[in-house]
Structure formats: structure tokens, C-alpha cells
Amino acid sequence: LERRTTLLAALADTVEAIPYLHAALDAIDARICVASSAAHEKILTTLSRTGLYDRFAPNIFSGTQVSHGKPAPDLFLFAASQMAALPGRCLVIEDSIPGVTGALAAGMTVLGFHGGSHCRPGDGEALGAAGAAATFDDMRQLPDLLAKTGPG
């Protein structure tokens, strides 16, 4: 417990929003949510620190709320259900292969994001190979990608 508290405190002191994310979200006219493998405590810490919590709350879903995490489709199907959205009408932004796999298994369209500080060279190609409809590394690209690849 002490180690987890220390890690969350370090995260709260160091995490930063992805560049241009706030502006990209401002340009999107759609209902949005967070569906993360992380525990609620970590999600809360990250979103609060980056000024995103109020934008997403209460539509914040954790892998701890489902029986099987990514790459299973459970978290995505749960989030869609909570948002009263048909899975085929959902578009997922994912930065991991298990996430792409899970979203596709849920019947959702996926965009692969490889511009986070944790991403490495080659991640974009790997996300595309896993089935992402398109990949991008700059949040300024997101509104146009949504218009081009968004589900029906």
C-alpha cells in the first residue's frame, strides 16, 4: 500500500496532458468517455493532474469493473453499454496492441495513437498491423481522422 501511494504521488507530480489534447477534444462534437485498464485511483490521479477529469466524469470506466481486461472486449462493451451506445457506432483511440485487439473484438473502429511519452519508434506500425483503421502521433490530427474514419 505504501509503495502504491508513493507511485500515485509521483504520478500526480509528473504526468502531463498529451500536447494539443484539450484543443482536439474541444473540436469533437461527440459523447466521449475513458475506458482504461488502470485502476480508478490511477485514472483519477492522471485525469485530475492533466485537467481532464471534469471533461470525462462521470464517464470513466476501469478494467477493474469487468471480468476480463484488454485484450478481451469486456471493458469496451461495458463502456458502450454505460454510454447507451451501440458498439458498431463507437470509435476507440488506443495506444496499445491489447487495446486495439479488444476494441476490434467489441466490433468498434479503432484509431491507433502513438504520440504519448511512453511510445517508441515502430509503435504506429504495430498498432496498424494489429488492426487500427489509421494511426497518428499528434492530437491536432484527431478531429480530421474522426471525420474520415468515424463509424457510420
N, C-alpha and C positions, 0 to 999 in steps of 0.2 A: 504494500500500500504506500509506503514512504517513497519507494522508487517511482511509482506511478504518479504520485503527487509532484515529485521533483521533475519528472519528464513533462507533465502538463504545464508546470510553471515555466519551464524552459521554452516550451512551445508557445505559450502565451507571450513571452518576451521576444520571440524571434520571428514568428510567422508573419508573412506579408501577403496581401492580396496579389493575385496574378495581375501584372500590368494590363491596364485597359479593361479589366473585367467589369468594373462598375459601369463604365460607358457602354459596354456591349450589352449588359443586362438592361440598361435604360432604353436601348434601341429595340428590345424584343417585346413584342406585344403578344405574349402568351403566358399561360399559367406555368409556373416553374416550381421545382422542388429540389431537394437534395436527397439522394439515396446513396449513402456511403457505407462501406464495410466497417468503418470505425465505430467505436462505442459513442453513445450520445455525449458523454463528458468531453471527449476529444473533439467531436463535431462542434459542440457549444463553444469550446475554447477557441477553436480555429475561426469559426464564423464571427464570434464576438470580437476577436482581436482585429479582424480584417474589415469590420464594419458591415458584415453581410447578414448577421443573424436576423435583424428585423426585416430584411428583404425576403427571407425564406420562411421564417416562422409563421405558422406552426407546421409548415410542410417540410419537415426534416425527418428523414427516416434512416434508421440504422440497421446494419446487418444483425444486430442483437435482437431485432424484432421478428426474425424469421428463422425457420429451422435450418435452412441451408444457405450459406453465404455464396458470394460470387465464387466460381463461375456458374452456379445454379441460377435460374431465372427468378427465384423466390423474392428477392428484395425488389427487383424491378416490377414484378407483378403486384406485390404488396403496395408499392408506391403508387402505381397506376390505379389500383383499387381505391386507395385512400384519396386520390385526386379525382375520383369518378371519371377516369379516362380509359378509353379502350387502348390496349397495348399497341395495336397497329397504328394508332394516331399519336404515339409518343416518340419523341426524339431524345436520345441519350447522348450526353457529352461524356466521354470516358477517356481515362488516361492509362488504363491497364488492359492487358490481354484478358484476364479473367472477367473484367467488367464488360468488355466487348462481347465475349462469349456469352455471358449471362443475359445481356440485353438482347442479343440476337435470338437466343433461345426463348426469350419472352415475346418475340415477334415484333421487336422495336427497331427503328432505324437508329444507327449509331454513327456519331462523328468522333474521330479519334483526336484528342488534344495531346500534343507532345511539347508544349512550351512551358511547362512548370519547372521549377528549380530542381526537382528530383529527376527530371527526364534526361535521357542520354542520347547521344547520336545513334540513329538507327531505330529509335522508338516509333517514329512516324511510319516507317516502312513496316515495322512489326504490327502496329495497330491496323494498318491497311490490309496486311496479309491475314490478320485474324478476322477481317470482315467489315471493318469500318467503311461506311459509304464514301467518306472523304476524311482527310487528316489535315490538321492545321496547327500552327505553333504561335499564333498571335491572335489575341481575343478580338482585335479590330476586324478580323475576318469572319467572326461568328455570325453577325446578322445576315450577311450575304449568303453564307453557307446554309443557314436555316431556311432562307427563302428558296434556295436551289434544291436542297435535299430533304426538306421537311416532308413528313408523311402527308398524303392526300389531304 
